[in-house]
């Protein structure tokens, strides 16, 4: 994931008018069950036989019971942010903070955590040489390089190679070379750490994500696009399909019995694979990974969920989840928000600066707009143009014309716009990081503050009576605000929302979306447990 935001100057928080502390809604009803992690990435089996899993958004390293699937936190925020985990020859552990740009290390569970390297944005994969103890790491997405890391942390990293095509989940072979995938080239390669020489082993992949050896020297690799685990012949590059899994695979690890464990970021899933038979067993997983923005169909039957590693549709009656797009298995680019147009879905990703338009009738991609400055939301206007809020620039952009190629500034000077909706009155409403709820008139361009002093407001939706519902995840509550009078009351509190953002994330972290049906039922995702919930009016 990539995230480039300019520094946002946040205004001080002002005092709200006295709140009417009334709880107007029922206790949360679970629609989609919670799941562990928040996107699961790097895997490792340590010397104690423990299965360890890393999460970047979850900002933690977890221990997973292989038999029961029970998950517990081994290292929590913020030091626990881990895109990959490696175990050294003496049981020491190192891991990569993708957004923080740090490589961290500790000798054992009781030893202090050390920082061995900093200022390496997109630090991604790493591994030890089991013979020499040498430690290597790679940058992908926010950088493209391979490094040798000083185990003492006293010397700067030594660059081995750069601009090679995204050397993702790799492992040190018995010959001392580094074996792994070039994400952007579809290749499995080996790299000589002495001089950076690269030899291609196989090109039989679309998006290879990781490669590992078993105890006999057999090489296995995963193709995230096709969801395949393959064995790679190191002599001729031919591959054998071991298991067909789902797309969005991220990493793999092998235990002492040569059983293979594969992570899937879109389902918070870890699967155990028998490499001889191809038999699989899910150890842990869920239907949603990191639910954020929401949009509800006009009939209230389908809830669209921007799930970061997937775009999904949820049946509001049964809770059934249907994939519309999966990260790295389609053209989805880490969806963070979604809204409804008359005939299309508008999907934004602040991490890749993208707006994607998807046909509601046949699920085809109608347009992809790139090079936006951390877009947080988009709404379709009456004339068919699209208004995009840019968290990075503090602007509202109007996109129009074929492929939405024409851009014009509709408003500027916003303090971190987070969520945005178009009301039934034709006005646009948005929340900002400085604690404001704002109304924007698309015709005149006028901006008016409706409320201030909110606590990092995020999700926004319109109630049947025209009042606005605002999520304050940092306060674990939902507020109802009258846009005419400014009167404010608490709709529900003590909700499972309010995950603290990790390094590299905006102050609001992952936005907590809101949706409301014609009966006034509220839908919201939990950034705490990844579940999806409904609140019914009392």
C-alpha positions as CSV (number, residue, x, y, z in Angstrom):
1,X,0.0,0.0,0.0
2,X,1.2,3.5,-0.8
3,X,0.2,6.7,1.0
4,X,1.6,10.1,0.3
5,X,-0.1,13.0,2.1
6,X,1.0,16.5,2.6
7,X,1.1,17.7,6.2
8,X,-2.3,18.9,7.2
9,X,-2.6,21.9,9.4
10,X,-5.4,21.1,11.8
11,X,-7.4,23.9,13.4
12,X,-7.9,23.6,17.2
13,X,-11.0,21.8,18.4
14,X,-13.7,24.0,19.6
15,X,-16.4,23.3,22.2
16,X,-19.5,21.7,20.9
17,X,-22.9,23.1,21.9
18,X,-24.4,21.1,24.8
19,X,-25.2,17.6,23.7
20,X,-28.5,15.9,24.2
21,X,-27.2,12.7,25.6
22,X,-29.9,10.4,24.3
23,X,-29.4,6.9,23.0
24,X,-31.9,6.6,20.1
25,X,-30.9,3.3,18.7
26,X,-30.7,-0.4,19.7
27,X,-27.6,-2.2,20.6
28,X,-25.5,-3.2,17.5
29,X,-26.7,-6.2,15.6
30,X,-24.0,-8.2,13.8
31,X,-24.5,-8.6,10.0
32,X,-21.1,-9.9,9.1
33,X,-19.0,-11.6,11.7
34,X,-15.7,-10.1,13.0
35,X,-12.3,-11.4,11.9
36,X,-8.7,-11.1,13.3
37,X,-6.0,-9.0,11.7
38,X,-6.6,-6.1,9.4
39,X,-5.2,-7.6,6.3
40,X,-2.7,-10.4,7.0
41,X,0.7,-10.2,5.3
42,X,4.1,-11.7,6.4
43,X,4.2,-15.2,8.0
44,X,7.0,-17.0,9.9
45,X,7.4,-20.1,11.9
46,X,9.8,-19.4,14.8
47,X,12.1,-21.9,16.6
48,X,9.4,-22.7,19.1
49,X,7.1,-23.8,16.3
50,X,4.8,-20.8,16.6
51,X,3.0,-19.4,13.6
52,X,3.5,-15.6,13.5
53,X,1.6,-13.2,11.2
54,X,2.1,-9.5,10.5
55,X,-0.4,-6.8,9.7
56,X,0.5,-3.3,8.4
57,X,-2.9,-1.7,9.0
58,X,-3.4,-3.8,12.2
59,X,0.0,-2.4,13.3
60,X,0.8,-5.6,15.1
61,X,2.4,-9.0,15.0
62,X,0.1,-11.9,16.0
63,X,0.6,-15.5,17.2
64,X,-1.8,-18.0,15.6
65,X,-2.6,-21.4,17.1
66,X,-2.2,-23.7,14.2
67,X,-4.7,-26.2,15.5
68,X,-7.5,-24.0,16.9
69,X,-7.0,-20.8,14.8
70,X,-7.0,-18.7,18.0
71,X,-5.2,-15.4,17.4
72,X,-3.4,-13.4,20.1
73,X,-1.2,-10.3,19.9
74,X,2.5,-10.9,20.3
75,X,3.7,-7.3,19.6
76,X,1.2,-4.5,19.4
77,X,1.2,-1.0,18.1
78,X,3.3,0.8,17.1
79,X,6.4,-1.3,17.0
80,X,4.4,-4.3,15.8
81,X,3.6,-2.9,12.3
82,X,4.9,-5.7,10.1
83,X,4.7,-6.4,6.4
84,X,7.1,-9.3,6.8
85,X,8.7,-11.3,9.6
86,X,12.0,-13.3,9.6
87,X,13.5,-15.7,12.2
88,X,17.3,-15.8,12.6
89,X,19.6,-18.8,13.1
90,X,19.5,-18.4,16.9
91,X,15.7,-17.7,17.2
92,X,16.1,-13.9,16.9
93,X,13.3,-12.1,15.1
94,X,13.3,-9.1,12.7
95,X,10.4,-7.4,11.0
96,X,9.6,-4.5,8.6
97,X,7.4,-1.4,9.3
98,X,6.1,-0.7,5.8
99,X,4.8,2.8,6.5
100,X,7.2,3.7,9.3
101,X,10.2,2.8,7.1
102,X,11.9,1.0,10.0
103,X,13.4,-2.4,10.4
104,X,13.0,-3.8,13.9
105,X,14.7,-6.6,15.8
106,X,14.8,-8.5,19.1
107,X,16.8,-11.4,20.4
108,X,14.0,-13.1,22.1
109,X,10.5,-12.5,23.6
110,X,12.0,-10.9,26.7
111,X,14.6,-8.8,25.0
112,X,14.1,-5.1,24.2
113,X,13.1,-4.1,20.7
114,X,15.9,-2.5,18.6
115,X,15.7,-0.4,15.5
116,X,18.3,-1.5,13.0
117,X,17.4,0.7,10.1
118,X,15.2,3.8,9.4
119,X,14.2,6.0,6.5
120,X,13.4,3.0,4.2
121,X,9.8,3.8,3.1
122,X,8.0,0.7,1.8
123,X,10.4,-1.6,3.6
124,X,8.8,-4.9,2.7
125,X,10.5,-8.3,2.9
126,X,13.5,-9.6,4.9
127,X,15.4,-12.7,5.7
128,X,18.5,-14.0,7.6
129,X,21.2,-16.1,6.1
130,X,21.1,-19.1,8.5
131,X,24.8,-19.9,8.0
132,X,26.3,-16.4,8.5
133,X,23.5,-14.5,10.3
134,X,23.6,-11.8,7.7
135,X,20.3,-9.9,7.4
136,X,18.8,-8.7,4.1
137,X,15.7,-6.5,3.3
138,X,13.9,-5.1,0.3
139,X,11.8,-2.1,-0.5
140,X,8.7,-2.4,-2.7
141,X,5.9,0.0,-3.8
142,X,7.3,3.1,-1.9
143,X,10.9,2.2,-3.0
144,X,12.6,-0.4,-5.1
145,X,15.9,-1.7,-3.7
146,X,17.6,-4.6,-1.8
147,X,19.8,-4.0,1.2
148,X,22.1,-5.7,3.6
149,X,21.2,-4.5,7.2
150,X,23.9,-4.1,9.8
151,X,22.9,-6.4,12.7
152,X,24.2,-3.9,15.3
153,X,22.3,-1.0,13.8
154,X,25.5,1.1,13.9
155,X,26.2,1.2,10.2
156,X,23.8,2.4,7.4
157,X,22.3,-0.3,5.2
158,X,24.4,-1.4,2.2
159,X,22.5,-1.2,-1.1
160,X,22.8,-4.4,-3.1
161,X,20.5,-3.5,-6.0
162,X,17.9,-1.0,-7.0
163,X,15.2,-0.4,-9.6
164,X,14.8,-4.1,-10.2
165,X,11.0,-4.5,-10.3
166,X,9.8,-5.0,-6.7
167,X,11.7,-7.8,-4.9
168,X,8.9,-9.0,-2.6
169,X,8.7,-11.9,-0.2
170,X,12.1,-13.6,-0.5
171,X,14.3,-16.2,1.3
172,X,18.0,-16.8,1.5
173,X,19.0,-20.0,-0.3
174,X,21.6,-22.5,0.9
175,X,24.0,-21.0,-1.6
176,X,23.7,-17.6,0.0
177,X,21.8,-16.0,-2.9
178,X,18.4,-14.3,-2.3
179,X,15.5,-16.1,-4.0
180,X,12.2,-14.3,-4.5
181,X,9.7,-12.6,-6.9
182,X,9.9,-9.5,-8.9
183,X,6.4,-8.3,-8.4
184,X,6.2,-6.0,-11.4
185,X,8.0,-8.3,-13.8
186,X,6.2,-11.6,-13.2
187,X,9.5,-13.4,-12.4
188,X,11.1,-15.5,-9.8
189,X,14.8,-14.6,-9.6
190,X,17.9,-15.1,-7.5
191,X,20.1,-12.2,-6.5
192,X,23.8,-12.4,-5.5
193,X,24.0,-10.3,-2.3
194,X,27.7,-9.7,-3.0
195,X,27.3,-7.7,-6.3
196,X,23.6,-7.5,-7.1
197,X,23.8,-9.9,-10.0
198,X,20.3,-11.2,-11.0
199,X,19.4,-14.5,-12.6
200,X,15.9,-15.3,-13.7
201,X,14.6,-18.7,-12.6
202,X,11.0,-18.6,-13.9
203,X,8.7,-16.2,-15.8
204,X,5.6,-18.4,-15.3
205,X,3.8,-15.9,-13.0
206,X,1.5,-12.9,-13.4
207,X,2.1,-11.2,-10.0
208,X,4.4,-13.3,-7.9
209,X,4.3,-12.3,-4.2
210,X,6.6,-14.6,-2.3
211,X,8.9,-17.6,-2.6
212,X,10.3,-20.0,0.1
213,X,12.2,-23.3,0.3
214,X,11.3,-26.5,2.1
215,X,13.8,-28.5,4.1
216,X,14.8,-30.5,0.9
217,X,15.6,-27.4,-1.1
218,X,12.3,-27.4,-3.1
219,X,11.2,-23.9,-4.1
220,X,7.6,-22.8,-3.7
221,X,6.1,-19.5,-4.8
222,X,2.7,-17.8,-4.9
223,X,0.9,-15.9,-7.7
224,X,-1.3,-13.4,-6.0
225,X,-3.2,-12.5,-9.2
226,X,-4.3,-16.1,-9.9
227,X,-4.4,-17.3,-6.3
228,X,-2.0,-20.1,-7.0
229,X,0.7,-21.9,-5.0
230,X,3.3,-23.4,-7.3
231,X,6.5,-25.4,-7.0
232,X,9.2,-24.0,-9.2
233,X,11.9,-26.1,-10.9
234,X,15.1,-24.2,-10.4
235,X,16.8,-25.8,-13.4
236,X,14.2,-25.0,-16.2
237,X,11.8,-22.6,-14.6
238,X,8.8,-24.9,-15.1
239,X,6.1,-24.8,-12.4
240,X,3.7,-27.3,-10.9
241,X,0.4,-26.2,-9.5
242,X,0.3,-27.3,-5.8
243,X,-3.0,-25.6,-4.8
244,X,-5.6,-23.3,-6.3
245,X,-6.5,-20.7,-3.7
246,X,-8.2,-17.3,-3.9
247,X,-6.4,-14.2,-5.3
248,X,-4.9,-11.6,-3.0
249,X,-2.3,-14.0,-1.6
250,X,0.6,-12.2,0.2
251,X,3.1,-14.5,1.8
252,X,4.0,-18.1,2.7
253,X,6.0,-20.0,5.3
254,X,6.9,-23.6,5.9
255,X,7.2,-25.5,9.2
256,X,9.5,-28.3,10.3
257,X,7.2,-30.9,8.6
258,X,7.3,-28.9,5.3
259,X,3.6,-27.9,5.6
260,X,3.0,-24.7,3.8
261,X,1.1,-21.7,5.3
262,X,-0.2,-19.0,2.9
263,X,-1.7,-15.7,3.9
264,X,-4.5,-13.9,2.0
265,X,-4.9,-10.2,2.7
266,X,-8.5,-9.9,1.4
267,X,-10.0,-12.4,3.8
268,X,-7.6,-12.2,6.8
269,X,-7.1,-15.8,6.0
270,X,-4.2,-18.2,6.6
271,X,-4.4,-21.6,4.9
272,X,-2.4,-24.7,5.6
273,X,-1.4,-26.7,2.4
274,X,-0.1,-30.2,2.1
275,X,2.5,-29.8,-0.8
276,X,2.3,-33.4,-1.8
277,X,-1.5,-33.8,-2.1
278,X,-2.6,-30.1,-2.5
279,X,-5.1,-30.6,0.4
280,X,-5.9,-27.3,2.2
281,X,-7.2,-26.4,5.6
282,X,-8.2,-22.9,6.6
283,X,-6.7,-22.1,10.0
284,X,-8.3,-18.6,10.3
285,X,-10.2,-16.2,8.1
286,X,-13.1,-13.9,7.7
287,X,-15.6,-12.5,5.1
288,X,-14.3,-8.9,5.5
289,X,-10.7,-7.7,5.9
290,X,-10.6,-4.0,6.7
291,X,-14.1,-2.5,6.1
292,X,-14.2,1.3,5.7
293,X,-16.5,3.3,3.4
294,X,-20.1,2.2,2.8
295,X,-22.8,2.9,0.2
296,X,-26.4,1.5,0.4
297,X,-28.5,0.7,-2.7
298,X,-31.7,2.6,-3.1
299,X,-33.9,-0.4,-2.1
300,X,-31.7,-1.0,1.0
301,X,-30.9,-4.6,0.1
302,X,-27.3,-4.3,-0.9
303,X,-24.5,-2.6,1.1
304,X,-21.4,-1.9,-0.9
305,X,-18.2,-2.0,1.2
306,X,-14.8,-0.5,0.5
307,X,-12.8,-3.2,2.2
308,X,-9.3,-1.9,1.4
309,X,-8.1,-5.2,0.0
310,X,-11.4,-5.8,-1.8
311,X,-14.7,-4.2,-3.0
312,X,-17.6,-6.1,-1.8
313,X,-21.4,-6.3,-1.7
314,X,-23.3,-7.5,1.3
315,X,-26.9,-8.7,1.4
316,X,-28.4,-6.7,4.3
317,X,-31.0,-9.5,5.0
318,X,-28.8,-12.5,5.0
319,X,-25.3,-11.0,5.5
320,X,-24.0,-12.9,2.5
321,X,-20.8,-11.3,1.2
322,X,-20.0,-11.2,-2.6
323,X,-16.7,-10.1,-4.0
324,X,-16.8,-7.5,-6.7
325,X,-13.1,-6.8,-6.9
326,X,-10.1,-8.3,-5.0
327,X,-6.7,-6.5,-4.6
328,X,-4.1,-7.8,-7.0
329,X,-6.6,-10.2,-8.5
330,X,-8.4,-7.4,-10.5
331,X,-8.0,-3.7,-11.2
332,X,-9.0,-2.7,-7.7
333,X,-6.6,-0.3,-6.0
334,X,-7.1,-0.5,-2.2
335,X,-10.6,0.9,-2.1
336,X,-11.1,3.1,1.0
337,X,-14.5,4.7,0.1
338,X,-17.5,4.0,-2.2
339,X,-20.6,6.0,-3.2
340,X,-23.5,5.5,-5.5
341,X,-24.1,7.2,-8.8
342,X,-27.2,6.7,-10.8
343,X,-25.6,3.9,-12.9
344,X,-22.2,3.6,-11.4
345,X,-20.2,3.1,-8.2
346,X,-17.6,5.7,-7.4
347,X,-14.6,4.0,-5.6
348,X,-11.7,6.0,-4.1
349,X,-8.3,5.0,-2.8
350,X,-6.3,7.6,-0.9
351,X,-3.3,5.3,-0.9
352,X,-2.9,5.1,-4.7
353,X,-4.6,8.4,-5.6
354,X,-7.3,6.7,-7.6
355,X,-10.9,7.1,-8.5
356,X,-12.5,4.1,-10.2
357,X,-15.9,4.1,-11.8
358,X,-17.7,0.8,-11.9
359,X,-20.9,-0.1,-13.7
360,X,-23.7,-1.1,-11.3
361,X,-25.3,-3.2,-14.0
362,X,-22.5,-5.4,-15.2
363,X,-19.6,-4.7,-12.7
364,X,-17.3,-3.5,-15.5
365,X,-14.8,-0.7,-15.1
366,X,-16.0,2.5,-16.8
367,X,-13.0,4.7,-16.0
368,X,-9.9,4.9,-13.9
369,X,-8.6,8.4,-12.8
370,X,-5.1,8.5,-11.4
371,X,-2.8,11.1,-9.9
372,X,-5.3,12.5,-7.4
373,X,-3.9,13.8,-4.1
374,X,-5.1,11.3,-1.5
375,X,-8.8,11.2,-2.6
376,X,-11.0,10.5,0.4
377,X,-14.4,10.4,-1.2
378,X,-16.3,11.1,-4.4
379,X,-20.0,12.0,-5.3
380,X,-21.8,12.2,-8.6
381,X,-23.4,15.6,-9.3
382,X,-26.7,16.3,-11.1
383,X,-25.0,17.0,-14.4
384,X,-23.0,13.7,-14.3
385,X,-19.7,15.3,-13.3
386,X,-17.9,14.0,-10.2
387,X,-16.8,15.9,-7.1
388,X,-13.7,14.5,-5.4
389,X,-12.4,15.5,-2.0
390,X,-8.6,15.4,-1.7
391,X,-7.3,14.8,1.8
392,X,-3.8,15.7,0.6
393,X,-4.5,19.1,-1.0
394,X,-7.5,20.2,1.0
395,X,-9.5,20.7,-2.2
396,X,-12.7,19.7,-3.9
397,X,-12.1,18.8,-7.5
398,X,-14.8,18.7,-10.2
399,X,-14.1,16.0,-12.8
400,X,-15.9,16.0,-16.1
401,X,-15.7,15.2,-19.8
402,X,-14.8,11.9,-21.4
403,X,-12.9,9.6,-19.0
404,X,-13.3,12.5,-16.4
405,X,-10.2,14.0,-17.9
406,X,-11.2,17.6,-17.3
407,X,-10.3,18.9,-13.8
408,X,-11.2,22.1,-12.1
409,X,-11.0,23.3,-8.5
410,X,-14.4,23.6,-6.9
411,X,-13.2,24.6,-3.4
412,X,-9.9,24.9,-1.6
413,X,-8.6,25.5,1.9
414,X,-10.3,22.5,3.5
415,X,-8.6,21.0,6.5
416,X,-8.4,17.3,5.7
417,X,-11.7,16.3,4.2
418,X,-12.6,12.8,5.3
419,X,-16.1,11.8,4.2
420,X,-18.5,13.4,1.7
421,X,-22.1,12.8,0.7
422,X,-24.6,14.4,-1.6
423,X,-27.8,15.2,0.3
424,X,-31.4,14.9,-1.0
425,X,-31.4,18.7,-1.3
426,X,-28.6,18.6,-3.8
427,X,-26.1,20.1,-1.4
428,X,-22.8,18.3,-0.6
429,X,-21.9,17.6,3.0
430,X,-18.4,16.7,4.3
431,X,-16.5,16.1,7.5
432,X,-13.0,17.5,8.1
433,X,-10.2,16.6,10.4
434,X,-10.3,20.0,12.1
435,X,-13.6,19.0,13.6
436,X,-16.0,20.7,11.2
437,X,-19.1,19.5,9.4
438,X,-19.4,21.6,6.2
439,X,-22.0,22.2,3.5
440,X,-20.9,22.9,-0.1
441,X,-23.2,24.3,-2.8
442,X,-22.1,22.8,-6.2
443,X,-23.9,25.6,-8.0
444,X,-22.5,28.7,-6.2
445,X,-19.4,27.1,-4.8
446,X,-20.3,28.4,-1.3
447,X,-18.9,26.7,1.8
448,X,-20.7,26.9,5.1
449,X,-19.7,25.4,8.5
450,X,-22.7,23.6,10.1
451,X,-20.9,22.4,13.2
452,X,-17.4,22.6,14.7
453,X,-15.6,21.1,17.7
454,X,-16.3,17.6,16.5
455,X,-13.8,14.9,17.6
456,X,-12.1,13.9,14.3
457,X,-15.4,13.3,12.5
458,X,-15.4,10.6,9.8
459,X,-18.4,8.8,8.4
460,X,-21.4,10.8,7.3
461,X,-25.0,9.9,6.2
462,X,-28.4,11.5,5.9
463,X,-31.3,10.4,8.0
464,X,-34.8,10.1,6.6
465,X,-35.8,13.4,8.3
466,X,-32.9,15.3,6.7
467,X,-30.7,15.4,9.8
468,X,-27.1,14.2,9.4
469,X,-25.4,11.3,11.2
470,X,-21.7,11.7,11.9
471,X,-19.3,9.1,13.2
472,X,-16.7,10.1,15.8
473,X,-14.7,7.0,16.1
474,X,-12.2,8.5,18.5
475,X,-15.1,9.0,20.9
476,X,-16.7,5.7,19.9
477,X,-20.0,7.3,19.1
478,X,-22.4,8.5,16.5
479,X,-23.9,12.0,16.5
480,X,-27.1,13.4,15.0
481,X,-26.7,17.0,13.8
482,X,-29.5,19.2,12.5
483,X,-28.0,21.1,9.5
484,X,-30.5,23.9,10.0
485,X,-30.1,24.6,13.7
486,X,-26.9,22.9,14.6
487,X,-28.6,21.0,17.4
488,X,-26.6,17.9,18.3
489,X,-27.4,14.7,20.1
490,X,-25.7,11.4,20.7
491,X,-27.4,8.6,18.7
492,X,-25.3,5.7,20.0
493,X,-22.1,5.4,22.0
494,X,-19.6,2.8,23.3
495,X,-19.5,1.4,19.8
496,X,-16.7,-1.0,18.5
497,X,-15.0,1.8,16.5
498,X,-11.9,4.0,17.1
499,X,-8.8,2.1,16.1
500,X,-5.7,4.2,16.7
501,X,-4.0,4.9,13.4
502,X,-0.5,3.5,13.0
503,X,2.6,5.2,11.6
504,X,2.1,6.6,8.1
505,X,-1.6,6.8,8.3
506,X,-3.7,10.0,8.5
507,X,-5.0,11.1,12.0
508,X,-8.4,9.5,11.2
509,X,-6.8,6.2,10.3
510,X,-9.2,4.1,8.2
511,X,-12.5,6.0,7.8
512,X,-15.6,4.6,9.5
513,X,-18.3,4.7,6.9
514,X,-22.0,5.1,7.5
515,X,-25.1,4.2,5.6
516,X,-28.8,4.6,6.4
517,X,-31.9,3.0,4.9
518,X,-35.4,4.4,4.4
519,X,-36.5,3.0,7.8
520,X,-33.7,4.8,9.6
521,X,-31.6,1.7,10.2
522,X,-27.9,2.6,10.5
523,X,-25.1,0.4,9.0
524,X,-21.5,0.8,10.2
525,X,-18.2,-1.2,10.0
526,X,-16.0,-1.8,13.0
527,X,-12.3,-0.8,12.6
528,X,-11.7,-2.7,15.8
529,X,-12.9,-6.2,14.9
530,X,-13.7,-5.9,11.1
531,X,-17.3,-6.8,11.6
532,X,-20.3,-5.1,10.0
533,X,-23.2,-3.9,12.2
534,X,-26.7,-2.5,12.1
535,X,-28.5,-0.2,14.6
536,X,-32.3,-0.1,14.6
537,X,-34.3,3.0,15.8
538,X,-35.9,2.5,19.1
